[in-house]
Amino acid sequence: MPLFKKLEANPIPIEAPKGRSLPLDERLILHLQGPTPLDHIEAQEFRQVVMKALQQLDPEELRVMEIRYQFKKSPGQAAKQLGLSPTELKRRERRALGKLRQHLAPYGSAS
């Protein structure tokens, strides 16, 4: 039986049991297998959940998150771009992250 057929017949669990990391060969196999159709569906569902959570933010909080995380600006750069003090930017970012965590907590993404 070809190697790839064996892998299909005996898939390796994605997560290792607690307290144990996956051996190098299993990690390599997982890397070579690539995403499954289920992975694509789960990713799409998670994107929808995140988009819904982002809609719960105030416009100024959403703008802070966009500049900080989408455009990868430092806190100083983002504060300057928004015309805010660094302290105010951090306050808005913390408030936005708190709202996102609260909304995503039921989906197991609270951390």
C-alpha positions in Angstrom: 0.0 0.0 0.0 1.5 3.4 -0.9 2.5 5.7 1.9 -0.2 8.3 1.1 -2.9 5.7 1.1 -1.7 4.5 4.6 -1.9 8.1 5.8 -5.4 8.5 4.5 -6.5 5.2 6.1 -4.9 6.0 9.5 -5.0 9.8 10.1 -2.9 11.2 12.9 -4.8 13.3 15.5 -4.1 17.0 15.1 -3.4 17.6 18.8 -1.1 15.5 20.9 -2.4 14.2 24.3 -1.8 16.7 27.2 1.7 16.7 28.5 3.1 15.2 25.3 4.3 16.9 22.1 4.0 15.3 18.7 7.2 13.6 17.5 9.0 15.2 14.5 7.8 12.5 12.1 4.2 13.1 13.0 4.5 16.8 12.7 6.1 16.4 9.3 3.3 14.2 8.2 0.7 16.7 9.4 2.6 19.5 7.5 2.7 17.5 4.3 -1.0 16.5 4.5 -2.2 20.1 4.3 -5.6 21.4 5.2 -8.6 19.1 4.9 -12.0 20.2 3.7 -13.2 20.3 7.4 -10.3 22.7 8.2 -11.5 25.0 5.5 -15.1 24.9 6.8 -14.0 25.5 10.4 -11.8 28.5 9.3 -14.7 30.0 7.4 -17.0 29.6 10.4 -14.4 31.1 12.7 -14.0 34.1 10.3 -17.7 34.7 10.5 -17.6 34.5 14.3 -14.8 37.0 14.4 -16.5 39.4 12.0 -19.6 39.3 14.2 -17.5 40.1 17.2 -15.8 43.0 15.4 -19.2 44.4 14.7 -19.8 44.8 18.4 -17.0 47.4 18.7 -17.5 51.1 18.6 -16.1 52.8 15.4 -13.2 54.3 17.3 -12.3 50.9 18.9 -12.6 49.2 15.5 -10.2 51.8 14.0 -7.7 51.2 16.8 -7.8 47.5 16.2 -7.5 47.9 12.4 -4.5 50.2 12.7 -2.8 48.1 15.4 -3.4 44.6 14.0 -4.3 44.8 10.3 -1.7 47.5 9.5 0.7 46.3 12.2 1.5 49.7 13.6 3.2 50.2 16.9 1.3 51.8 19.7 3.2 55.0 19.2 2.6 55.1 15.4 -1.1 54.2 15.9 -1.6 56.9 18.6 0.1 59.5 16.3 -2.0 58.5 13.3 -5.3 58.7 15.3 -4.3 61.9 17.1 -4.5 60.2 20.5 -2.1 60.1 23.4 -0.5 56.7 23.9 -2.4 56.2 27.1 -5.7 56.8 25.4 -4.8 54.5 22.6 -3.9 51.7 25.1 -7.2 52.3 27.0 -9.3 52.0 23.8 -7.3 48.9 22.7 -7.8 47.2 26.1 -11.5 48.0 26.0 -11.8 46.6 22.4 -9.8 43.4 23.3 -12.0 42.9 26.3 -15.2 43.1 24.2 -13.8 40.7 21.6 -12.7 38.2 24.3 -16.2 38.4 25.9 -17.9 37.8 22.6 -15.5 35.0 21.6 -15.5 33.3 25.0 -18.4 30.9 24.1 -16.4 29.7 21.2 -13.4 28.7 23.3 -11.2 31.6 22.2 -11.2 33.6 25.4 -7.4 33.6 25.8 
